[in-house]
């Protein structure tokens, strides 16, 4: 990779790091705000998502330093809508996952054919984020609904 591609990759990895750290905070906050009969499994799922976001953030940070960059101390957007219905929380989660996926896709496009390490990483993370989106999409569907979720 040339210096310009390396610098752009570091910039994108820092955006990923910030988004994944925001995911840790988001999912942890969401886990506190779940109430009702299904609280325990949903809180458990939220906690596992927070932990996975932390793993993703650490991996991005390690790649940044591998490339000679400096990991950001920033954090991605944390908008509090004060809507705590599980459907609202899941829709916010889906929006966050979509934003994160877009940056992983941008990284993949930028490094494709230039770095096997980063290309493999980006492909793996795109696949993981697509699975997350699929999980949230299924959670937002009405029971028995096969078509993907569509906001009203």
C-alpha positions in Angstrom: 0.0 0.0 0.0 1.2 3.5 -0.7 1.3 6.2 2.0 -2.0 7.8 0.8 -3.8 4.4 1.0 -2.3 3.6 4.3 -3.4 7.0 5.8 -6.9 6.6 4.4 -7.1 3.1 5.9 -6.0 4.4 9.3 -8.6 7.2 9.0 -11.3 4.6 8.2 -10.1 2.3 11.0 -10.3 5.1 13.4 -13.9 5.8 12.4 -14.6 2.1 12.9 -13.0 2.2 16.3 -15.2 5.1 17.3 -18.4 3.5 16.0 -17.6 0.2 17.7 -16.9 2.0 21.0 -20.2 3.8 20.6 -21.8 0.4 20.1 -20.4 -0.7 23.5 -22.0 2.3 25.2 -25.2 2.0 23.2 -25.8 -1.7 23.9 -24.8 -1.3 27.5 -27.3 1.6 27.9 -30.0 -0.3 26.1 -29.5 -3.3 28.4 -30.4 -1.1 31.4 -33.6 0.1 29.7 -35.2 -3.2 29.0 -38.3 -4.0 31.0 -41.0 -6.6 30.9 -41.5 -10.4 30.6 -38.7 -10.9 28.0 -36.1 -8.8 29.9 -33.6 -11.5 30.7 -32.9 -12.9 27.2 -33.0 -9.4 25.6 -30.6 -8.0 28.3 -28.3 -11.0 27.7 -28.4 -10.4 24.0 -27.6 -6.6 24.4 -24.7 -7.5 26.8 -23.3 -9.9 24.2 -23.5 -7.2 21.5 -21.7 -4.7 23.8 -18.9 -7.3 24.3 -18.7 -8.0 20.6 -18.4 -4.3 19.8 -15.5 -4.1 22.3 -13.8 -7.0 20.6 -14.3 -5.2 17.2 -13.0 -1.9 18.6 -9.8 -3.6 20.0 -9.2 -5.3 16.6 -9.5 -2.0 14.8 -7.2 -0.3 17.3 -4.6 -3.1 16.8 -4.7 -2.7 13.1 -4.3 1.1 13.4 -1.1 0.7 15.4 0.0 -2.1 13.0 -0.1 0.4 10.2 1.8 3.0 12.3 -1.2 5.1 13.2 -2.5 6.5 16.4 -5.9 5.1 17.7 -8.6 7.7 18.3 -9.8 8.5 21.8 -13.1 9.7 20.3 -16.4 7.9 20.3 -19.0 7.7 17.6 -22.4 9.4 17.8 -24.5 8.6 20.9 -28.0 10.0 20.3 -30.4 9.5 23.2 -34.0 9.5 21.8 -35.5 8.7 25.2 -37.6 6.1 23.5 -37.2 2.9 25.5 -39.7 0.6 23.9 -37.9 -2.5 22.7 -39.0 -1.8 19.1 -37.5 1.7 19.3 -34.3 0.4 20.8 -34.0 -2.2 18.0 -34.6 0.4 15.3 -31.9 2.6 16.8 -29.6 -0.4 16.9 -30.4 -1.2 13.3 -29.5 2.4 12.2 -26.2 2.1 14.2 -25.4 -1.2 12.6 -26.1 0.2 9.1 -23.8 3.2 9.7 -21.0 0.9 10.9 -21.4 -1.5 8.0 -21.1 1.4 5.6 -17.6 2.3 7.0 -16.5 -1.3 6.8 -17.6 -1.4 3.2 -15.8 1.8 2.5 -12.6 0.3 4.0 -13.0 -2.9 1.9 -13.4 -0.8 -1.3 -10.3 1.3 -0.3 -8.0 -1.7 0.4 -9.2 -4.2 -2.1 -6.2 -5.5 -4.0 -3.8 -3.5 -1.9 -3.6 -5.3 1.4 -4.6 -8.9 2.0 -4.6 -8.3 5.8 -7.0 -5.4 5.6 -9.1 -6.8 2.8 -9.6 -10.1 4.8 -10.4 -8.1 7.9 -12.9 -5.8 6.1 -14.6 -8.8 4.4 -14.9 -10.6 7.7 -16.4 -7.6 9.5 -18.8 -6.8 6.6 -20.1 -10.4 7.0 -20.4 -10.0 10.8 -22.2 -6.7 10.5 -24.6 -8.1 7.9 -25.4 -11.0 10.3 -26.0 -8.4 13.1 -28.4 -6.5 10.8 -30.2 -9.8 10.0 -30.6 -10.6 13.7 -32.1 -7.2 14.5 -34.2 -7.3 11.4 -35.7 -10.6 12.5 -36.3 -9.3 16.0 -38.3 -6.4 14.5 -40.6 -8.6 12.4 -44.0 -9.5 13.6 -44.3 -13.2 14.5 -44.7 -15.3 11.4 -43.6 -12.4 9.1 -41.0 -13.7 6.5 -40.3 -10.5 4.7 -37.6 -8.2 5.9 -38.6 -5.5 8.4 -39.7 -2.2 6.8 -40.1 0.9 8.9 -43.7 2.2 8.8 
